Amino acid sequence: MHDDVHLTEGRVSRVLKERLWPAVHTASAPVSVEWHELPGEPIAPTEGLALTYEPFEVGSDWGPAWGTAWFRITGSVPAEWAGRRVELVCDLGFDVNMPGFQCEGLVYTPDGEPIKSLNPRNQWVLVADEAEGGERIELFLEAAANPVLLDYHPFLPTQEGDIETSSKKKLYTTRRIELAVFEKDVFELCLDLETLHELQVELPEGPRKSRILQAIDDALDRVDLQRIAETAVSAREALTEVLEATAHDSAHQISAIGHAHIDSAWLWPVRETIRKVARTTSSMTELLGEDPDFRYGMSSAQQYAWVKEHRPEVYAGVKAAVAEGRFIPLGGMWVESDTTMPSGESLVRQFLYGQRFFESEFGIRCQGVWLPDSFGYSPALPQLMKRAGFEWFFTQKISWNQVNKFPHHTFEWEGIDGSRILSHFPPMDTYNSRLSGEEVAKASRQFRENRLATGSIAPVGWGDGGGGTTREMAGKARRLADLEGSAQVSWRHPDEFFEKARAELPEPPVWVGELYLELHRATLTSQHLTKQGNRRCEHLLVEAELWSATASVRGLLDYPYDELDALWQQILLQQFHDILPGTSIAWVHREAAAHYARVAEAAEALIAKAVTALAGEGTVALRADGRAGSVLAAEPVAAVSVVEQDETYVLGNDLVEVTVSAEGLITSAVDLATGRDAIPAGAEANLLQLHQDFPNMWDAWDVDRFYRNRVTDLREVTSIKITEDGLVVERPISPESTTTQTLSLAPGSRVLEIAQSTEWHETEKFLKVAFPLDVKAEQTLAETQFGYHRRPTHTNTSWEAAKFETSMHRWVLASEPGFGVALVNDSTYGFDVTRPSALTTEVRLSLLRAPRFPDPETDQGVQTHRYGLVIGADVAAATDAGAALNTPPRQIAGAEAVEPLVTVSGEGLVVSSVKLAADRSGDLVVRVYESTGARTQGELRVAESFERVEEISLVEDPIAEVSADGGVVALSLGAFEVRTLRFHRN
C-alpha cells in the first residue's frame, strides 16, 4: 500500500479543528445580557447579585486592566430542546492559548450558589442535563479583566502590572454569550480521534500505528460534515476496535492527579489570587460531580483559608469533596514557598501552620511536601520534612536545568544532616499536563528508573494562573486507562503512588545535597526591599516570641498567640515562590513592602511590651539581648577608631587592623594574633562592580553567565571623610545613581561592618561588591537553614560550572587550615565565587539588579545594605557574627536586669526558637540545632520549673519523653541535627 500517513494526519487535524470541535455546541439560542461595571475593587457576591444592571450588547468591549464587571444573563430554553443537555457558552474575548493569564469569570445562580468558572479553555456552564422546553434561566457572571502581561512577545516592560499605573482602556471584546445544545456524541468522537491521533504520532512504524490510521480514516469517512451530530455515533463505531485494544503488561503506569498550580501571587496581586482559587475550585468540584473517577489535588493551606474567608459558598463544596477523599489537600505547607531564602524557623512554620490548618479543617495530615515550581531546593529540607512527619517530596522544576539533566526521577534525597526522603520528579517534565500523546509518551520514554519501577506522577490541568483540569482531560484519562501503545493513566492520590514506589524501589538511588536549579539564579537578588523585609521580619518574630514567652512563663504577660499567628502567616504568604524571589508584578511587591513594615511595627511593639514587663519601667541604661533573651547593664558605646595615615585610613582594635585606600577600598585586613592578612597583596576589597544584565529570557528571574563579560569597577570617589560613625565613602555609580558607605570597626570585634545606602536608578544592571581573599579555599561554606552547605570553588565539571551564582543566608565562609574569612550580611542572599589564582579566592555579594519585567521599576530608589568582613573566622565565628548583625542588642531604659529563660552550652549548639506551644497549652517549646557540622554534646537549661520534658516534632507532635534534672536537659546532637523540646508547665 502507498504511505498515506501524512495525508491522514492532515485530514484528522483539520477536521477536528475546523468542523468537529465547533460542532460540539450546536443549535444556539440567544439570551438577554445586562451588566454593571464596577468602578473600583471587587465586591462580595451578595453585593454583586444586588447590583443595578443595564443592557449589554454582545460584541461590546468591557474591562479595563484589573477591573471587574458583573453580567446578568437571562433567557429560555427553546421547546424543541426538551430532553437535551443545554449549556451556556460564553466567550468573553478569550485567547485559548492563555488560560490563567487573562480574563476569567465565575458563574453564580440567583441565590448566590457558585456553579463553575469560565476561562479560555472552559467556556461553558451547564444549564440543564435534560432540559425542559421553555425553562427559564437566570445566571450571574463575575468577570475579571486581568491584563495579559506574559504575551506572545514575552518579557516586554509594562505599566499594566499595577493598578496605580495601568491604563483605563477596555481590554476585551465579548464574542459569544448564548445557549447551545451540547452534542455528547460529537464531543466523545472528538476525544476518540484526538487521543488516537496523538498516540499514533508517538508510535513507531508498525501494525498498531497503521491500524489506528486506518481506523481514523474509516471514522472520518462516516462523518457527514453537514450532519455531524447525526453521523457521530457511526463514526465512533469505526474506532471501537482500536480503542478497545489493551495496553501491554509492561506499560508505564501514570498516576494522574488533577492540578491547577495557582500561584499565590505573580502576574496578578493577592486579591486576584483569592478569586482565582474560588473560580478553579468551583470548576473542580463541578468536575468531581461529573466524573466519578476524577481526583483533584490542591496545595497551600493559605488558599483554602482564603476560600473559607472570602467565598464560604465555594468552600462548602470543597470541604464536602475533601470529606469524600476526592479533593485532596497536598503539601502540608502554608504556601508553596521558596525554600532557598526563608530561614529555618520560617520553613518550620510553613509546615506547622499548614498541617495544623488541614488537621483542624479536614481532620487530615498531608504525608508529602508538594513543591512543583520553586526555584531550587535547600539541602536542609530533607531533615526538616522528616522531622515534620512527612514521608515524601514532589517537585518538577529541576527539569528546567539549562545544562545538566538530573539523573533520577524517583530517588532518595539526602540532606546536610544525613536525613533522606523519598522524592519524585514527573518524567513528562511538566506540572501542567494535558495528557497529550506527546506528554504521555515522554513520561514512559524518559523515566530513569524504568528497570525497576513502573510509574510516575502526572499533575493534570491548566496551571500557574489556575483553571485546573477540564472535561477534555478527564475524557482522555478514561481512554488512556488501558490503551495499546500508551502508558496507562489512572487518577490516584499521590500517597498511593509513593507507597508503590517505595515497594518497587527498596534501595532507590540517592542524591546528596542541594537540588540546585540551573536557571532563575537572579531570584536571589531581584526586589531587594522584599528580601530585606523578609529577613528583618523573620528575626523580629523569633525575637518577639522569645521575649513574650519569657514574660508569659514568668507570669507577667499573656502570650499574644493570635497576633503572632497572624504576623507569621503574613510572612509565610510572602515567602511564596514568586513573591520572595522578586518575580511578581509591581503591585505585589508594593503591597509586600507595606506588609513588611506593618509586621515589623507590630513585632517591635510586642518586643517592647514584653521587655518592659520583664525589666520594669525605670531610667537605668540597659542592654536587651534579643538572641539570649537577657537584659544586662548597658556597656559604654566606644568611639570608632579611624586614623588617617599617608593618604590611607586605618581602622583598628586589639584584634584586627584594616587599611583603606584613598579610593575607599580595603587594601589590608590583618588578624593581629597571627599576622595573616585577609586581602592578597596588591588586591582591593569592598570594590563595587557594575555589570550589564540582560538575560536571554525571564528578566527578573535570570542572570546568564555572559553578564561577567562586561564589568565596570566603581573606583571614583566623591568624598571620603572620618565621622563619629566611622569612615564615610561617597561615590558615583553613574550619572543617575550614587552610593554612600560607612565603614566601622567596634572594639573587641573581628567584623569590619559596612553600612551602605544606594540611590539606585539603573536599567538592566547588576551591582556586586567584591572581596578578594588571601585564602586557598577548595570549598566555600554558606549558611542555610540550621547549618551550612559546602560548594567547590572549582569548575571541574559542568555541574560546578553551572553554579556561577549561589545562595546563602547570613554568612559565607572561605577558609583553609588555620585561617578563614567570612562575609556576613543583613539582607543579601546571592553571591559568587571565583579563584583569581591557585592560592586566592574572590567572593562577591550580589546587591542590586534592575530588570524591567515584570516590574519595570524594580529596586528603583533608595536601597540599604549592611554587610561585614569577618577577619580570622571559622564556622562558629561566622554563625555568631551573622546572627549578631541580624539581631543587634537594644539599648533600653528600665529598672533591672533580666536573666535568660533558656541557655545552652556545648560547642556548636544554637538556640533557634523559644516560644509557647501552638496548641495554646502554655507549654514552652525550645528548638536547638548543631551549627558546625560536627557531633556534639551539651546542656540546655530552663530557668523555671516544669513538670516534664519531651522531644516533639517540628509540627509539635510528641516523640519521646526526655529526662531532665532540675530544668537541665543533656543534649547529644549529630551534625546539623535539629531538636525540638517541649517543657510541660506545672
PyMOL commands that set and color helices and strands:
alter all, ss='L'
color gray80, all
select helices_A, chain A and resi 5-24+45-49+79-81+184-202+207-222+228-237+240-244+270-290+301-310+312-323+344-362+381-387+397-400+437-446+471-479+494-504+521-524+528-553+561-573+586-615+705-709+798-801+875-886
alter helices_A, ss='H'
color red, helices_A
select strands_A, chain A and resi 25-30+32-37+54-55+61-64+67-76+86-91+104-108+114-118+124-128+136-145+170-173+176-182+253-258+296-299+327-330+368-370+392-394+410-414+420-424+455-460+488-491+510-512+620-625+630-633+642-645+648-652+656-660+666-671+676-677+687-692+711-713+719-723+726-732+738-745+751-760+765-773+779-784+787-792+806-807+811-816+819-825+830-837+840-849+861-871+890-894+902-905+909-916+924-930+936-942+948-952+958-962+968-973+978-984
alter strands_A, ss='S'
color yellow, strands_A
deselect
rebuild
show_as cartoon
